């Protein structure tokens, strides 16, 4: 209704002014006009298949039909989801297969374990209220490469990471330092992890305390307590690393950094309404600014 009113009054009011008064974005209005002008006859299967193959190639085979359908819509290409599913099935276009991977938790220690403050409340209402962290590994011809990440749970954005040839406490401390310098969260943030020795170490706990953060840990042997981070590992392993062989750790690091950039900026996240983590966070801040104006 708001877009229709703007369209009727374009000759009397500047579009930017009308959008501001009605609380809608100018880009949203122009996207609406593009959608209205789209030919009703739709797109042919041959043309649709070209777009599907392009998205599949751009995401390096990571997207299945639901995300490809959402990406098509985001690009202004209208097609039914069942049509996309059948067309992909007919031409053998599918997401990479699943792969099991080894957990990196070292819980065989006598260090103090923090309580589970998060308690599977995976949808905080503001950014930088809860971070989650974990460690995974990737084999290379030079030996293992270990990766630790810090995720801003609100937007599922990876805000800190570290990659080393070892999985000592410095690995997770470096990831925490990177996240803090990038985000400078207010005191009271919950940092949730498993109960591995790296996170229980005195040095990591000291770093948390220095930043005014509270430590939270999953129950022993319960990966569901840190499900969002486990989901990230699945996306990385299946979507990008599966079937690859790396001669050096540097090669693996370059591939992982490239994927993390794609994940933060472009990958459509189902729990965020099929937008990327950075798009989700930008939209939230824009809404906050509108409410404050």
ABEGO torsion letter per residue (X at the ends): XAAAAAAAAAAABBAAAAAAAAGBBAAAAAAAAAAAABBAAEBBAAAAAAAAAAAAAAAGGABBAAAAAAAAAAAGBBBBAAAAAAAAAAAGBBBBBBBBBBBABBABBABBBBBBAAGGBABBABBGABBBBBBBBBBBAAEBBBBBBBBBAAAGBBABBBBBABABAAAAAAAAAAAAAAAGBBBGBBBBBBABAAAABAAAAAAAAAAGBBBBBBBBGBAAAAAAAAAAAAAAAAAAABGBBBABAAAAAAAAAAAAAAAAAABBBAAAGGBBAAAAAAAAAAAAAAAAX
